[in-house]
């Protein structure tokens, strides 16, 4: 069996790897502010004043990634070989280990803040005139969410091997084991960007805060043990 092009053994006894955590969802973008009403002047009746642009809304926060699952312990196994062939250069390797922990899911990014609306424009007609109004402020970006924690590695097991050699054969059954590894923590969700300022005179929003990366799993699995007997 090959994992990442590295041979583990001819016979493998493994626990299931933990599943990866689910990534968090990104926060929605904040709604843009509405544009202000323009001045409207009429020489006969006067002016209707302008209004300011509305402020953009704050972007939504991302949701946290979920934790990776722990790797599973390998089940105990008994292996019997009634006629082993070959010489000592062709030993049969039995590899056993618990499953690796699953990685944590990435945190969702914060949504961008909404843009400020444009201020209403000035107008004049005859003896009447009115000034324009200011633009709205941009909304603050949403906060990024935290990554999930990595799962712990599963423990190995007990593997019992019994084998007998064919006439003239000198090969052997050998055991090999390793500790399963904890899963990596999920990545941090990025901060939402600031909303743009409305014109004229609006202020741009502020960026949100990024989330935190999840922690790597805290425990490696115990190794497997072997009882190998030539009969």
BAFI-3210 file (N, C-alpha, C; in Angstrom, 3 decimals, decimal comma, padded with zeros to 6 digits):
// residues 231
n [1|2|3|4|5|6|7|8|9|10|11|12|13|14|15|16|17|18|19|20|21|22|23|24|25|26|27|28|29|30|31|32|33|34|35|36|37|38|39|40|41|42|43|44|45|46|47|48|49|50|51|52|53|54|55|56|57|58|59|60|61|62|63|64|65|66|67|68|69|70|71|72|73|74|75|76|77|78|79|80|81|82|83|84|85|86|87|88|89|90|91|92|93|94|95|96|97|98|99|100|101|102|103|104|105|106|107|108|109|110|111|112|113|114|115|116|117|118|119|120|121|122|123|124|125|126|127|128|129|130|131|132|133|134|135|136|137|138|139|140|141|142|143|144|145|146|147|148|149|150|151|152|153|154|155|156|157|158|159|160|161|162|163|164|165|166|167|168|169|170|171|172|173|174|175|176|177|178|179|180|181|182|183|184|185|186|187|188|189|190|191|192|193|194|195|196|197|198|199|200|201|202|203|204|205|206|207|208|209|210|211|212|213|214|215|216|217|218|219|220|221|222|223|224|225|226|227|228|229|230|231]
n.u [000,845|000,517|001,052|001,104|003,085|004,822|005,789|003,924|003,470|003,137|000,860|-001,762|-003,049|-005,200|-006,609|-009,563|-009,181|-009,834|-012,600|-012,526|-013,159|-016,035|-016,018|-016,542|-019,195|-019,109|-019,593|-022,375|-022,294|-022,652|-025,595|-025,832|-025,964|-028,834|-029,230|-029,263|-031,979|-032,250|-032,005|-034,833|-035,818|-038,174|-039,116|-041,503|-042,613|-040,661|-038,197|-037,588|-035,907|-032,699|-031,637|-029,553|-027,220|-027,750|-026,296|-023,994|-024,563|-023,250|-021,032|-021,752|-020,784|-018,455|-018,964|-017,846|-015,404|-015,895|-014,750|-012,199|-012,648|-011,697|-009,142|-009,731|-009,364|-007,410|-008,775|-008,340|-006,358|-005,915|-003,635|-003,012|-000,690|-000,248|001,700|004,550|006,505|009,721|012,894|015,018|015,271|012,821|010,943|007,751|005,964|004,016|002,021|000,762|-001,396|-003,139|-005,828|-005,232|-005,869|-008,585|-008,465|-009,188|-012,004|-011,902|-012,324|-015,076|-014,980|-015,343|-018,028|-017,935|-018,285|-021,196|-021,499|-021,584|-024,423|-024,945|-024,937|-027,745|-028,075|-027,407|-029,600|-031,058|-033,369|-034,416|-034,992|-034,667|-032,759|-031,080|-028,924|-026,747|-026,606|-024,706|-022,788|-023,387|-021,951|-019,568|-020,105|-018,935|-016,651|-017,423|-016,533|-013,995|-014,193|-013,350|-011,028|-011,622|-010,676|-008,058|-008,447|-007,636|-005,080|-005,788|-005,466|-003,185|-003,329|-003,547|-001,797|-001,819|000,248|000,669|002,693|003,903|006,672|007,291|008,837|012,295|012,181|013,126|012,096|010,449|007,830|007,319|006,755|005,615|005,177|003,672|003,151|-000,054|-001,070|-002,029|-004,671|-004,397|-005,071|-007,883|-007,861|-007,827|-010,628|-010,826|-010,819|-013,620|-013,836|-013,741|-016,630|-017,190|-016,986|-019,768|-020,407|-020,870|-018,268|-018,715|-017,628|-015,288|-015,871|-014,700|-012,351|-013,196|-012,345|-009,908|-010,393|-009,306|-006,829|-007,450|-006,438|-003,911|-004,564|-004,187|-003,021|-001,087|-001,557|-001,237|001,223|000,926|001,031|002,787|002,449|004,271|004,672|006,504|005,455]
n.v [-001,191|002,250|005,515|008,823|008,104|006,582|003,443|001,634|-000,955|-004,492|-005,681|-004,038|-002,607|-000,445|002,413|004,410|007,603|010,797|012,910|015,935|019,175|021,282|024,116|027,495|029,811|032,686|036,081|038,178|040,919|044,299|046,305|048,877|052,428|054,508|056,816|060,373|062,792|065,032|068,665|070,638|073,200|075,736|078,508|079,662|078,538|078,058|076,106|072,622|071,044|069,393|066,059|064,138|061,528|058,081|056,066|053,343|049,887|047,738|045,067|041,531|039,143|036,424|032,839|030,367|027,827|024,276|021,753|019,345|015,784|013,231|010,815|007,305|004,428|001,628|-001,566|-004,617|-007,281|-010,498|-012,375|-014,980|-016,929|-019,595|-020,688|-019,351|-017,894|-017,456|-015,658|-014,102|-011,541|-010,816|-010,212|-010,075|-007,254|-006,102|-003,456|-001,230|001,203|003,842|006,006|009,177|012,457|014,608|017,651|020,981|023,001|025,889|029,281|031,462|034,359|037,871|039,997|042,684|046,167|048,181|050,670|054,243|056,297|058,616|062,158|064,446|066,721|070,226|072,983|075,558|078,116|080,844|083,263|081,557|079,158|076,217|074,368|071,500|068,236|066,254|063,242|059,808|057,798|055,137|051,667|049,567|046,852|043,347|040,961|038,455|034,878|032,224|029,514|025,950|023,458|021,030|017,444|014,754|012,192|008,743|005,721|002,937|-000,682|-004,142|-006,560|-009,797|-012,230|-015,205|-017,512|-019,893|-021,409|-022,174|-025,071|-024,745|-021,982|-018,704|-016,322|-013,822|-012,699|-009,404|-006,707|-003,307|-000,017|003,198|006,419|007,827|011,025|014,255|016,395|019,380|022,793|024,799|027,503|031,070|033,251|035,940|039,540|041,687|044,210|047,869|049,942|052,121|055,715|057,933|060,563|064,108|064,390|062,227|059,654|057,002|053,584|051,394|048,675|045,257|042,878|040,265|036,669|033,994|031,490|027,971|025,628|023,088|019,589|017,993|015,570|012,766|009,468|006,302|003,777|000,677|-002,735|-005,837|-009,366|-011,807|-014,928|-017,704|-020,722]
n.w [000,000|-000,821|000,412|-000,359|-002,175|-000,675|000,445|002,783|003,757|003,049|003,983|005,579|008,572|009,588|011,276|010,662|009,150|010,649|009,782|007,877|009,193|008,616|006,522|007,563|006,753|004,639|005,662|004,726|002,388|003,457|003,044|000,591|001,187|000,586|-002,125|-001,765|-002,040|-004,742|-004,849|-005,865|-007,654|-008,440|-010,286|-009,751|-007,433|-005,511|-003,690|-003,217|-000,670|-000,733|000,269|002,510|001,622|002,449|005,087|004,620|005,427|008,039|007,277|007,336|009,862|009,507|009,852|012,232|011,463|011,688|014,037|013,261|013,040|015,404|014,702|014,147|016,265|015,301|014,453|016,312|014,944|013,427|011,671|009,489|007,817|005,796|004,119|003,484|001,006|-000,645|-000,085|002,481|001,512|000,697|002,709|004,329|005,097|007,716|008,358|010,817|012,251|013,993|012,829|011,265|012,654|011,675|009,748|010,903|009,925|007,781|008,875|008,105|005,983|006,769|005,691|003,289|004,102|003,402|000,814|001,201|000,447|-002,298|-001,888|-002,191|-004,976|-005,634|-006,695|-008,769|-009,661|-011,275|-008,866|-006,823|-004,982|-003,787|-001,617|-002,100|-000,446|001,962|001,332|002,348|005,012|004,674|005,463|008,189|007,815|008,158|010,730|010,484|010,943|013,282|012,744|012,805|015,275|014,943|014,756|017,059|016,832|016,181|018,149|017,756|017,456|018,514|016,789|015,696|014,363|012,615|011,010|008,600|006,940|003,519|002,101|002,080|002,016|003,272|004,054|006,138|008,356|009,282|011,580|011,434|012,640|013,398|014,908|014,674|013,361|014,674|013,430|011,412|012,396|011,338|008,925|009,511|009,146|006,834|007,270|006,714|004,182|004,212|003,690|000,900|000,842|000,567|-001,817|-001,686|000,825|002,609|004,941|004,695|005,635|008,314|008,366|009,150|011,765|011,538|011,880|014,117|013,664|013,901|016,467|016,186|016,440|019,665|020,324|019,463|018,140|019,910|019,220|017,349|018,559|018,118|017,800|016,674|015,295|014,163|012,970]
ca.u [000,000|001,272|000,461|002,051|004,147|005,698|005,200|003,734|003,635|002,426|-000,442|-001,950|-004,147|-005,272|-007,851|-010,061|-008,802|-010,930|-013,094|-012,195|-014,240|-016,712|-015,642|-017,585|-019,728|-018,718|-020,639|-022,880|-021,939|-023,642|-026,369|-025,405|-026,897|-029,626|-028,830|-030,125|-032,855|-031,708|-032,820|-035,707|-036,285|-039,100|-039,136|-042,799|-043,041|-039,567|-037,331|-037,661|-034,529|-032,032|-031,428|-028,249|-027,149|-027,821|-025,075|-023,930|-024,695|-022,098|-020,991|-022,033|-019,644|-018,351|-019,223|-016,661|-015,227|-016,105|-013,553|-011,959|-012,952|-010,556|-008,891|-010,260|-008,427|-007,434|-009,349|-007,397|-006,331|-005,146|-003,239|-002,421|-000,138|000,054|002,873|005,269|007,522|010,774|014,031|014,995|015,178|011,414|010,106|006,418|005,818|002,665|002,024|-000,470|-001,437|-004,450|-006,110|-004,854|-006,961|-009,042|-008,152|-010,299|-012,517|-011,514|-013,340|-015,633|-014,551|-016,343|-018,540|-017,554|-019,289|-021,904|-021,063|-022,488|-025,171|-024,558|-025,784|-028,559|-027,386|-028,006|-030,409|-031,545|-034,277|-034,805|-034,495|-034,589|-031,683|-030,830|-027,629|-026,742|-026,388|-023,536|-022,910|-023,430|-020,721|-019,464|-020,287|-017,781|-016,578|-017,711|-015,381|-013,736|-014,479|-012,231|-010,899|-011,881|-009,524|-007,753|-008,756|-006,519|-004,780|-006,307|-004,464|-003,000|-004,034|-002,726|-001,825|-001,263|000,645|001,167|003,040|004,806|007,455|007,347|010,110|013,409|012,003|013,750|011,453|009,828|006,797|007,821|005,792|006,060|004,107|003,993|002,096|-000,915|-000,810|-003,199|-005,013|-004,059|-006,180|-008,410|-007,376|-008,638|-011,402|-010,332|-011,659|-014,369|-013,298|-014,584|-017,493|-016,736|-017,699|-020,633|-019,955|-019,593|-018,017|-018,920|-016,422|-015,192|-016,009|-013,503|-012,260|-013,487|-011,198|-009,790|-010,575|-008,111|-006,632|-007,696|-005,266|-003,657|-004,945|-003,214|-002,570|-000,775|-002,022|-000,262|001,606|000,420|001,944|002,743|002,844|004,571|005,188|006,687|005,009]
ca.v [000,000|003,490|006,780|009,838|007,377|005,905|002,143|001,388|-002,368|-005,406|-005,856|-002,867|-002,619|000,986|003,048|005,426|008,987|011,683|013,755|017,358|020,052|022,059|025,527|028,456|030,599|034,094|037,045|038,915|042,334|045,245|047,018|050,244|053,486|055,067|058,147|061,464|063,454|066,282|069,882|070,865|074,588|076,226|079,962|080,142|077,996|077,891|074,919|071,469|070,831|068,106|065,225|063,481|060,107|057,169|055,341|051,919|048,970|046,920|043,725|040,429|038,357|035,042|031,808|029,575|026,480|023,232|020,991|018,069|014,614|012,419|009,569|006,115|003,375|000,455|-002,770|-005,733|-008,147|-011,743|-012,714|-016,319|-017,282|-021,033|-021,092|-018,150|-018,210|-016,480|-015,594|-013,007|-010,246|-010,596|-010,287|-009,484|-006,220|-005,789|-002,105|-000,925|002,477|004,478|007,007|010,561|013,374|015,466|019,077|021,876|023,792|027,299|030,253|032,279|035,755|038,903|040,691|044,088|047,159|048,820|052,020|055,344|056,844|059,939|063,248|065,148|067,831|071,563|073,413|076,942|078,512|082,218|083,821|080,497|078,164|075,449|073,682|070,046|067,594|065,391|061,806|058,944|057,118|053,715|050,749|048,816|045,465|042,307|040,256|037,081|033,868|031,382|028,173|024,838|022,736|019,735|016,272|013,970|010,935|007,518|004,765|001,677|-001,840|-005,345|-007,389|-011,133|-012,831|-016,583|-017,928|-021,034|-021,272|-023,233|-025,797|-024,020|-020,529|-018,060|-015,024|-013,675|-011,674|-008,388|-005,658|-001,921|000,850|004,622|007,175|008,660|012,443|015,117|017,235|020,800|023,710|025,516|028,867|032,187|034,000|037,295|040,671|042,386|045,520|049,024|050,482|053,384|056,922|058,620|061,897|064,639|064,560|061,069|058,988|055,572|052,737|050,724|047,236|044,367|042,179|038,877|035,620|033,295|030,134|026,912|024,910|021,724|018,594|017,972|014,224|011,723|008,151|005,302|002,828|-000,697|-003,773|-007,037|-010,687|-012,527|-016,263|-018,669|-022,034]
ca.w [000,000|-000,914|000,815|-000,827|-002,879|000,280|000,786|004,208|004,028|002,158|004,628|006,440|009,544|009,870|011,691|009,739|009,423|011,015|008,697|007,935|009,622|007,578|006,491|007,898|005,642|004,617|005,998|003,564|002,244|003,957|002,016|000,302|001,567|-000,512|-002,571|-001,310|-003,022|-005,263|-004,766|-007,016|-007,547|-009,465|-010,134|-009,279|-006,133|-004,564|-003,772|-002,307|-000,240|-000,950|001,462|002,569|001,294|003,590|005,452|004,300|006,568|008,417|006,696|008,259|010,353|009,055|010,868|012,570|010,931|012,694|014,396|012,610|013,873|015,834|013,991|014,828|016,630|014,425|015,060|016,471|013,760|013,448|010,304|009,408|006,504|005,912|003,334|003,073|000,006|-000,861|000,833|003,453|000,827|000,359|003,905|004,237|006,125|008,194|008,941|011,543|012,974|014,069|011,808|011,540|012,962|010,589|009,839|011,203|008,814|007,761|009,261|007,031|005,945|007,017|004,519|003,144|004,466|002,302|000,442|001,516|-000,678|-002,786|-001,412|-003,186|-005,633|-005,528|-007,840|-008,692|-010,739|-011,011|-007,606|-005,811|-005,078|-002,558|-001,637|-002,047|000,857|002,039|001,105|003,528|005,417|004,370|006,590|008,682|007,368|009,150|011,302|010,079|011,971|013,703|012,183|013,718|015,813|014,350|015,574|017,593|016,154|016,793|018,634|017,056|017,993|018,654|015,583|015,916|013,085|012,655|009,649|008,411|005,720|002,523|002,121|001,493|002,098|004,432|004,301|007,454|008,553|010,214|011,887|011,408|013,126|013,550|015,570|013,845|013,597|014,842|012,289|011,477|012,644|010,185|008,726|009,999|008,171|006,602|007,669|005,681|003,815|004,534|002,659|000,317|001,269|-000,375|-002,203|-001,198|002,255|003,466|005,438|004,427|006,815|008,826|008,117|010,266|012,361|011,082|012,882|014,597|013,154|014,873|016,979|015,751|017,436|020,760|020,692|018,487|018,567|020,357|018,178|017,442|019,051|017,289|018,286|015,437|015,615|013,073|013,469]
c.u [000,880|000,432|001,489|003,297|005,149|005,063|005,108|003,997|002,873|001,017|-000,610|-003,173|-004,236|-006,624|-008,279|-009,550|-010,037|-011,340|-012,717|-013,411|-014,810|-016,302|-016,830|-018,033|-019,292|-019,899|-021,114|-022,379|-023,053|-024,361|-025,821|-026,456|-027,641|-029,107|-029,818|-030,966|-032,212|-032,623|-033,676|-036,324|-037,170|-039,287|-040,445|-043,109|-041,913|-038,842|-037,758|-036,229|-034,011|-031,953|-030,074|-028,344|-027,180|-026,488|-025,140|-024,023|-023,380|-022,170|-021,237|-020,758|-019,640|-018,675|-017,979|-016,613|-015,429|-014,807|-013,427|-012,240|-011,656|-010,387|-009,366|-009,138|-008,554|-008,035|-008,262|-007,489|-005,490|-004,895|-002,541|-001,973|000,345|001,292|003,533|006,426|008,634|011,863|013,940|014,947|013,745|010,528|008,765|006,232|004,339|002,745|000,694|-000,324|-002,882|-004,616|-005,665|-006,081|-007,326|-008,667|-009,398|-010,742|-012,087|-012,671|-013,829|-015,164|-015,693|-016,785|-018,086|-018,687|-019,953|-021,398|-022,087|-023,191|-024,694|-025,523|-026,568|-027,862|-028,152|-028,822|-030,728|-032,451|-034,762|-034,162|-034,282|-033,390|-031,573|-029,551|-027,811|-026,459|-025,210|-023,844|-022,906|-022,076|-020,742|-019,609|-018,986|-017,816|-016,876|-016,438|-015,239|-013,932|-013,253|-012,226|-011,164|-010,593|-009,311|-008,089|-007,492|-006,301|-005,343|-005,179|-004,348|-003,710|-003,029|-002,906|-001,110|-000,990|001,186|001,489|003,949|005,466|007,267|008,734|011,196|013,298|012,677|013,176|010,824|008,707|007,326|006,761|006,421|004,887|004,598|002,855|001,254|-000,755|-002,100|-003,429|-004,620|-005,303|-006,629|-007,896|-008,362|-009,410|-010,896|-011,338|-012,409|-013,809|-014,260|-015,472|-016,998|-017,605|-018,616|-020,126|-021,115|-019,490|-018,284|-017,591|-016,450|-015,352|-014,670|-013,529|-012,684|-012,204|-011,119|-010,055|-009,236|-008,040|-006,905|-006,402|-005,145|-004,140|-003,835|-002,578|-002,280|-001,249|-000,889|000,035|000,943|001,486|001,724|003,126|003,020|005,251|005,324|006,371|005,422]
c.v [001,241|004,646|007,852|009,188|006,700|004,568|001,965|-000,068|-003,189|-005,687|-004,684|-003,070|-001,195|001,373|004,082|006,808|009,806|012,567|015,218|018,152|020,844|023,527|026,406|029,232|032,058|034,981|037,791|040,359|043,205|045,950|048,429|051,247|054,030|056,455|059,200|062,043|064,766|067,455|070,014|072,253|074,956|077,726|080,475|079,708|077,801|076,559|073,830|071,085|069,443|067,334|064,525|062,030|059,248|056,479|053,884|051,070|048,223|045,555|042,654|039,706|036,961|034,077|030,935|028,262|025,451|022,445|019,728|016,916|013,892|011,211|008,375|005,141|002,224|-000,735|-003,836|-006,680|-009,385|-012,159|-014,070|-016,583|-018,729|-021,455|-019,833|-018,539|-017,170|-016,506|-014,340|-011,630|-009,905|-010,798|-009,583|-008,529|-006,011|-004,428|-001,845|000,401|002,944|005,515|008,399|011,410|014,231|016,920|019,883|022,645|025,248|028,189|031,056|033,722|036,710|039,566|042,143|045,010|047,760|050,228|053,062|055,859|058,238|061,004|063,905|066,399|069,140|071,882|074,896|077,204|079,917|082,742|082,760|079,572|077,423|074,647|072,161|069,535|066,628|063,933|061,022|058,300|055,647|052,864|050,047|047,385|044,492|041,610|038,854|036,124|032,994|030,039|027,109|024,172|021,433|018,599|015,561|012,695|009,742|006,571|003,563|000,540|-002,978|-006,215|-008,708|-011,787|-014,236|-016,994|-019,148|-020,893|-022,458|-023,888|-024,990|-022,512|-019,981|-016,680|-015,012|-012,655|-010,687|-007,306|-004,281|-001,046|002,286|005,274|007,908|010,123|013,237|015,983|018,686|021,636|024,400|026,946|029,910|032,832|035,426|038,359|041,238|043,776|046,650|049,420|051,834|054,546|057,421|060,032|062,885|064,515|063,373|060,461|057,511|054,790|052,173|049,246|046,455|043,741|040,756|037,901|035,044|031,903|029,119|026,236|023,525|020,769|018,384|016,603|013,379|010,378|007,266|004,331|001,465|-001,625|-005,052|-008,273|-011,566|-013,854|-017,088|-020,049|-023,132]
c.w [000,000|-000,386|000,517|-001,419|-001,949|000,637|002,298|004,552|003,019|002,667|005,591|007,328|010,083|010,458|010,662|010,144|009,800|009,846|008,947|008,397|008,457|007,660|006,871|006,671|005,772|005,000|004,764|003,553|002,820|002,816|001,824|000,776|000,358|-000,874|-002,076|-002,443|-003,450|-004,941|-006,032|-006,859|-008,739|-009,243|-009,554|-007,853|-005,128|-004,761|-002,796|-001,962|-000,626|000,365|001,359|002,094|002,548|003,850|004,997|005,555|006,819|007,731|007,747|008,671|009,737|010,182|011,039|011,787|012,031|012,908|013,542|013,567|014,257|014,916|014,808|015,185|015,639|015,167|015,247|015,274|014,029|012,004|010,330|007,976|006,588|005,134|002,786|002,165|000,028|000,182|001,695|002,807|000,447|001,592|003,670|005,415|006,430|008,888|009,626|012,285|013,057|012,973|012,223|011,860|011,761|010,819|010,200|009,972|008,914|008,211|008,068|007,124|006,258|005,727|004,479|003,593|003,242|002,042|000,874|000,277|-001,061|-002,263|-002,538|-003,710|-005,457|-006,786|-007,664|-009,884|-010,417|-009,735|-006,543|-006,073|-003,742|-002,730|-001,647|-000,638|000,781|001,732|002,402|003,809|005,003|005,620|006,962|008,145|008,493|009,609|010,710|011,243|012,222|012,970|013,229|014,171|015,039|015,301|016,038|016,781|016,906|017,188|017,704|017,774|018,220|017,411|015,885|014,564|013,340|011,220|009,683|007,049|004,794|002,592|001,405|001,565|003,353|004,718|005,689|007,378|009,598|010,402|011,834|011,848|013,189|014,319|014,534|014,272|013,813|013,614|012,509|011,761|011,373|010,124|009,218|008,858|008,052|007,012|006,473|005,431|004,140|003,367|002,179|000,797|000,169|-000,628|-002,142|000,326|003,140|003,900|005,057|005,723|007,260|008,442|009,356|010,802|011,804|012,216|013,318|013,965|014,262|015,310|016,342|016,840|018,452|021,010|019,457|019,026|019,061|019,215|018,400|018,022|018,253|018,100|017,050|015,778|014,341|013,620|012,500]
res [x|x|x|x|x|x|x|x|x|x|x|x|x|x|x|x|x|x|x|x|x|x|x|x|x|x|x|x|x|x|x|x|x|x|x|x|x|x|x|x|x|x|x|x|x|x|x|x|x|x|x|x|x|x|x|x|x|x|x|x|x|x|x|x|x|x|x|x|x|x|x|x|x|x|x|x|x|x|x|x|x|x|x|x|x|x|x|x|x|x|x|x|x|x|x|x|x|x|x|x|x|x|x|x|x|x|x|x|x|x|x|x|x|x|x|x|x|x|x|x|x|x|x|x|x|x|x|x|x|x|x|x|x|x|x|x|x|x|x|x|x|x|x|x|x|x|x|x|x|x|x|x|x|x|x|x|x|x|x|x|x|x|x|x|x|x|x|x|x|x|x|x|x|x|x|x|x|x|x|x|x|x|x|x|x|x|x|x|x|x|x|x|x|x|x|x|x|x|x|x|x|x|x|x|x|x|x|x|x|x|x|x|x|x|x|x|x|x|x|x|x|x|x|x|x|x|x|x|x|x|x]
***
